[in-house]
């Protein structure tokens, strides 16, 4: 159960960071360890949804004297036993609120419909996380992908089902009373229509006051017709979540998948558009910053990378904290109609606005980077700690995956580094 640490110094644009690579000791090929990463103080959660032949896992990790160590492995206990060798995709999405963890599993099995999806609530009991309840939507159907995105705030859980209603998408809302969760009124886009392929609920973030829901649309369409990608802002008015605005970038274009990834920090939201074209570069990707200081969400900055290339897919993952933005670029050609670009290692870019303007301050790549490692698939930032998920091979196991933790070298002490925010 003990992940293997691999410490190295990573030289970047304007700082030196200490890197620790973590892999699961019980890892196998196709685990996708690092598919989702979540960091909160000295605790981290790393998912391995293992979408082939076995249930997914979420690893609970603690930072002890600067070293991240696994302390528990979480798996789902479904109300209905799935067929043998069934993968529930447990860990496809994660959200934490205090001592409650919400885990999405978009292929939870239903004997009438097959894979419909759901989510699982875990609560902390001392130093152990225990399952509290399985969340299933009453009207979910085959391949609705309930749980492909989740968000948790206090006693309210939001569970996305982007394929529901012919890919129109729905976000299910559950509330907790005591220890029991019940389903309430689902959220849908005000401009949505059945079969519009907007995939509302493909990404969700909530800070308790503002709820942001992404509707990125599909990454491939046999018809060649794509939704432009949008994000929907909801506000909490006495416990009722009401849509207040639809966000679109100033240069919105069909198929850019705006809304694929989201992060909220105060009055700012960072939204990824990994399939956005930059000049002649198809799907180079971008991330957009919106601010609601004056009450209305307004685009303030578009983040791109000057050295970017076609199919970099910058904006695959985003994380926002105060004046810092972290944006993942996993480098993948998702266009079936074009020759694949040569594979290269993924990256994560750190942008800083402490001096007023957003500027690129660091580029992270794995110290053992390899072509096609999908480094940057997911990113997280908390205080001085950065985590980046990678879907690369480990000891010959293809797609086993790894996570790379980084802290600035000024946190290093004689006994290691503290890694705390």
C-alpha positions in Angstrom: 0.0 0.0 0.0 3.0 2.3 0.4 3.6 4.3 -2.7 7.2 4.6 -3.8 8.6 8.1 -3.5 11.0 9.4 -6.1 12.5 12.8 -5.1 14.2 15.1 -7.6 14.8 18.7 -8.1 12.9 20.2 -11.0 14.3 23.3 -12.7 11.6 25.6 -14.2 11.4 29.1 -15.5 12.0 31.2 -12.4 12.2 28.8 -9.5 13.5 25.4 -8.4 10.9 23.0 -7.1 11.3 19.7 -5.3 9.5 16.9 -7.0 8.2 13.7 -5.4 6.9 11.1 -7.7 4.3 8.7 -6.2 3.0 5.5 -7.6 0.7 2.9 -6.1 2.5 -0.2 -4.6 -0.3 -2.4 -5.9 -0.5 -0.7 -9.3 -1.4 -2.5 -12.5 -1.6 -1.6 -16.2 -4.6 0.5 -17.0 -5.2 1.7 -13.4 -5.0 5.4 -14.5 -3.6 6.2 -11.1 -3.5 10.1 -10.9 -6.7 10.4 -13.1 -7.9 12.9 -10.4 -5.8 14.6 -7.8 -7.1 16.6 -4.8 -4.9 18.3 -2.2 -6.1 19.8 1.1 -3.4 20.7 3.6 -1.5 17.6 4.6 -4.0 15.2 3.0 -4.4 14.3 -0.7 -6.7 12.0 -2.6 -5.6 10.3 -5.8 -8.0 8.3 -7.9 -7.3 5.2 -10.0 -10.6 4.5 -11.8 -9.2 1.5 -13.6 -11.8 1.4 -16.5 -11.0 -2.2 -17.5 -12.1 -5.3 -15.7 -11.9 -4.2 -12.0 -13.4 -1.6 -9.7 -11.7 1.8 -9.2 -9.9 3.0 -6.1 -9.2 6.3 -4.4 -6.0 6.5 -2.4 -5.9 8.6 0.8 -2.4 10.1 1.3 -0.8 12.0 4.2 2.2 14.3 4.1 4.5 13.3 6.9 7.8 15.3 7.2 7.5 16.2 3.6 6.9 12.7 2.2 3.5 11.7 0.8 2.4 8.3 2.0 -0.7 6.3 1.4 -2.8 5.6 4.5 -6.0 4.1 3.0 -7.5 2.7 -0.2 -11.2 3.5 -0.8 -13.5 1.4 -2.9 -17.2 1.6 -3.4 -19.7 -0.7 -1.8 -22.6 -0.7 -4.3 -26.2 -1.4 -3.3 -26.5 -3.9 -6.3 -23.7 -6.3 -7.0 -22.2 -5.8 -10.5 -21.3 -8.6 -12.9 -17.9 -10.2 -12.5 -14.9 -8.1 -13.6 -17.0 -5.0 -13.8 -15.4 -1.6 -13.7 -17.5 1.1 -12.0 -15.0 3.9 -12.9 -15.0 4.8 -9.2 -12.7 7.8 -8.8 -13.6 9.4 -12.1 -14.4 12.6 -10.2 -13.6 13.9 -6.6 -14.8 16.7 -4.3 -14.0 17.4 -0.7 -15.9 19.6 1.8 -14.6 19.4 5.4 -14.7 15.8 6.6 -16.8 14.6 3.7 -15.5 13.3 0.4 -17.7 12.8 -2.7 -16.5 10.3 -5.3 -18.0 9.9 -8.8 -18.4 6.4 -10.4 -20.1 6.9 -13.8 -20.4 3.2 -14.6 -22.3 2.0 -11.5 -24.3 -1.0 -12.6 -28.0 -1.2 -12.8 -29.5 -4.6 -13.7 -32.3 -3.0 -15.9 -30.2 -0.5 -17.8 -26.5 -1.5 -17.4 -24.0 1.2 -16.6 -25.9 4.3 -15.4 -23.4 5.8 -12.9 -23.6 7.3 -9.4 -21.6 8.7 -6.6 -20.4 7.7 -3.2 -20.2 9.8 0.0 -17.4 9.1 2.5 -17.0 10.7 5.9 -14.0 10.9 8.1 -14.2 8.9 11.3 -11.0 9.6 13.2 -8.2 8.8 10.8 -10.4 6.5 8.6 -12.7 7.3 5.8 -15.9 5.3 5.7 -18.7 5.1 3.1 -21.9 6.9 4.2 -24.2 6.5 1.3 -24.4 5.6 -2.4 -26.1 8.4 -4.4 -28.2 7.2 -7.4 -30.4 9.4 -9.6 -34.0 8.2 -9.8 -34.4 8.7 -13.6 -30.9 7.8 -14.8 -30.5 5.6 -17.8 -28.0 3.6 -19.8 -24.7 5.5 -20.2 -26.0 8.7 -18.6 -22.6 8.9 -16.9 -23.9 10.0 -13.6 -20.9 10.9 -11.5 -18.5 11.9 -14.3 -18.3 15.2 -12.5 -19.1 16.0 -8.8 -19.0 19.0 -6.5 -19.6 19.1 -2.7 -20.4 22.0 -0.4 -21.4 21.3 3.2 -24.5 19.1 3.1 -25.2 19.6 -0.6 -23.8 17.3 -3.4 -23.9 18.0 -7.1 -23.6 15.0 -9.4 -23.2 15.6 -13.1 -24.8 13.4 -15.8 -23.6 14.9 -19.1 -25.1 12.2 -21.3 -28.6 12.3 -19.8 -31.4 13.2 -22.1 -29.5 12.4 -25.3 -26.4 14.3 -24.2 -28.3 17.4 -23.2 -27.0 16.8 -19.6 -28.3 17.2 -16.1 -26.9 17.9 -12.7 -28.5 16.0 -9.8 -28.7 17.7 -6.4 -28.6 15.7 -3.2 -28.9 17.1 0.3 -28.0 15.6 3.7 -30.1 15.6 6.8 -28.3 14.0 9.7 -26.5 11.1 8.0 -29.0 10.5 5.2 -28.9 11.9 1.7 -32.0 12.6 -0.5 -32.4 13.6 -4.1 -33.9 17.0 -4.8 -34.7 19.0 -7.9 -32.2 18.5 -10.7 -30.5 21.4 -12.5 -30.6 21.8 -16.3 -29.4 24.6 -18.6 -31.9 27.3 -19.3 -31.2 27.1 -23.0 -30.9 23.3 -23.2 -32.9 21.0 -25.5 -33.0 17.3 -25.6 -30.3 15.9 -27.8 -28.4 19.2 -28.1 -25.1 17.4 -27.2 -24.0 20.3 -24.9 -23.2 17.8 -22.1 -24.3 20.1 -19.3 -22.7 18.8 -16.1 -19.4 17.7 -17.7 -17.6 19.8 -15.1 -18.8 21.2 -11.8 -17.3 23.4 -9.1 -18.9 25.0 -6.1 -17.6 27.2 -3.3 -20.9 27.3 -1.3 -22.1 30.6 -2.8 -21.4 30.1 -6.5 -22.0 27.0 -8.5 -20.3 26.8 -11.9 -21.4 24.0 -14.3 -19.5 23.3 -17.6 -21.2 22.2 -20.8 -18.2 21.6 -23.1 -19.9 19.5 -25.7 -18.4 16.4 -27.2 -14.8 16.0 -28.2 -15.7 14.2 -31.4 -18.8 14.3 -33.6 -19.4 12.1 -36.7 -21.5 14.9 -38.1 -18.8 17.5 -37.8 -21.2 19.7 -35.9 -20.0 20.7 -32.4 -21.4 22.7 -29.6 -19.3 25.8 -28.8 -18.9 25.1 -25.1 -20.4 27.2 -22.2 -20.3 27.5 -18.5 -23.4 28.3 -16.4 -23.2 30.3 -13.2 -25.7 29.5 -10.4 -26.2 31.4 -7.2 -27.5 30.1 -3.9 -30.6 32.0 -2.7 -31.9 30.6 0.5 -31.0 27.0 -0.5 -32.4 27.3 -4.0 -29.8 27.3 -6.8 -30.8 29.6 -9.6 -29.0 30.1 -12.9 -27.8 33.7 -13.2 -25.5 33.8 -16.2 -24.1 31.8 -19.2 -20.4 32.4 -19.7 -18.8 32.3 -23.1 -15.4 33.4 -24.2 -15.0 36.5 -26.3 -13.7 34.4 -29.1 -16.1 31.5 -28.6 -15.9 28.9 -31.4 -17.7 25.6 -32.1 -15.9 22.6 -30.8 -13.4 24.4 -28.5 -14.8 22.5 -25.4 -15.0 25.6 -23.3 -16.2 24.4 -19.9 -14.3 21.1 -20.0 -12.5 22.0 -16.7 -13.3 24.6 -14.0 -11.9 26.1 -10.8 -13.3 28.8 -8.5 -11.4 31.1 -6.2 -13.4 33.9 -4.6 -14.7 36.2 -7.4 -12.6 34.5 -10.1 -13.3 31.4 -12.1 -10.8 29.7 -14.4 -12.3 27.7 -17.4 -10.4 25.4 -19.7 -11.0 25.0 -23.4 -8.6 22.3 -24.4 -9.8 22.0 -28.0 -9.6 25.7 -28.8 -7.7 26.6 -31.9 -4.9 29.1 -31.5 -4.0 30.7 -34.8 -3.4 27.8 -37.2 -2.8 25.3 -34.4 -5.8 23.0 -34.1 -6.7 22.1 -30.5 -3.7 23.9 -29.0 -6.0 24.9 -26.1 -6.5 27.8 -23.8 -7.9 28.7 -20.4 -10.0 31.8 -19.6 -10.3 33.8 -16.5 -13.6 35.5 -15.6 -14.1 37.9 -12.7 -17.4 38.8 -10.9 -16.1 41.6 -8.7 -18.6 44.0 -10.1 -21.4 41.4 -9.9 -21.4 40.1 -13.5 -19.0 37.4 -14.7 -16.6 39.2 -17.2 -13.7 37.7 -19.1 -10.5 39.3 -18.0 -7.7 37.1 -19.4 -7.1 34.4 -21.9 -4.1 32.2 -20.9 -2.1 30.5 -23.7 1.4 29.4 -24.2 3.6 31.1 -26.9 5.5 27.9 -27.6 2.2 25.8 -27.9 1.6 23.5 -30.8 -1.4 21.8 -32.4 -3.1 19.2 -30.2 -1.4 20.3 -27.0 -4.8 20.6 -25.4 -3.9 23.2 -22.8 -6.8 23.6 -20.5 -7.4 19.9 -20.1 -7.2 20.6 -16.3 -7.1 23.8 -14.3 -6.6 24.9 -10.7 -7.0 28.4 -9.4 -5.8 29.8 -6.0 -5.8 33.6 -5.4 -3.3 35.1 -7.9 -2.0 31.7 -9.1 -3.4 29.6 -12.0 -2.2 26.1 -12.8 -3.2 24.7 -16.3 -2.5 21.2 -17.5 -1.6 20.3 -21.1 -1.6 16.6 -21.8 -0.8 16.7 -25.5 -3.2 14.4 -27.4 -4.6 14.4 -30.9 -8.4 13.8 -30.4 -9.3 14.6 -34.0 -10.0 11.3 -35.9 -10.0 13.2 -39.2 -6.4 14.3 -39.1 -3.0 12.5 -38.9 -1.9 12.1 -35.3 0.7 14.6 -34.2 4.0 13.2 -32.9 3.6 12.4 -29.2 5.4 14.4 -26.6 5.4 14.7 -22.8 2.6 16.6 -21.2 3.2 19.8 -19.1 1.6 21.9 -16.5 2.0 25.7 -16.6 1.9 28.0 -13.6 0.7 31.5 -14.2 1.1 34.3 -11.7 -0.8 37.6 -11.3 0.9 38.9 -8.1 2.3 41.9 -10.0 -1.1 42.7 -11.7 -0.9 41.0 -15.0 -1.1 37.2 -15.6 2.3 35.9 -16.7 3.8 32.5 -17.2 6.1 31.8 -14.2 6.8 28.0 -14.4 6.5 25.0 -16.7 6.4 21.6 -15.0 7.3 18.4 -16.8 8.1 15.1 -15.1 11.8 14.5 -14.3 11.3 11.2 -16.0 9.1 12.5 -18.8 8.3 10.3 -21.8 6.4 10.9 -25.0 2.7 10.4 -24.5 2.8 10.3 -20.7 -0.3 12.5 -20.4 1.4 14.5 -17.6 -1.1 17.3 -16.8 -4.2 15.2 -17.2 -5.3 16.6 -13.8 -3.8 19.3 -11.6 -4.3 20.6 -8.1 -2.9 23.4 -6.0 -3.1 24.1 -2.3 -0.9 26.7 -0.7 2.7 25.9 -1.8 1.9 22.4 -2.9 1.2 21.4 -6.5 0.1 18.0 -7.7 0.0 16.8 -11.3 -1.5 13.5 -12.5 0.1 11.5 -15.3 -1.2 8.5 -17.1 2.2 7.2 -18.2 3.7 3.7 -17.9 5.3 2.5 -14.7 7.8 -0.4 -14.9 6.3 -1.5 -18.2 2.7 -1.3 -17.0 1.0 0.9 -19.7 -1.3 3.5 -18.3 -0.7 2.6 -14.7 -0.2 6.2 -13.9 1.7 8.4 -11.4 1.3 11.6 -9.5 4.0 14.3 -9.1 4.0 16.6 -6.1 6.0 19.8 -6.2 6.9 22.4 -3.5 9.3 25.4 -3.9 12.8 24.6 -2.7 12.5 27.4 -0.1 10.3 25.0 1.9 13.1 22.5 2.2 14.6 22.0 5.6 17.2 19.7 7.1 14.7 16.9 7.6 13.1 17.3 4.2 10.4 19.8 3.2 7.2 20.7 5.0 4.9 20.7 2.0 2.2 22.4 4.0 0.2 25.3 2.6 
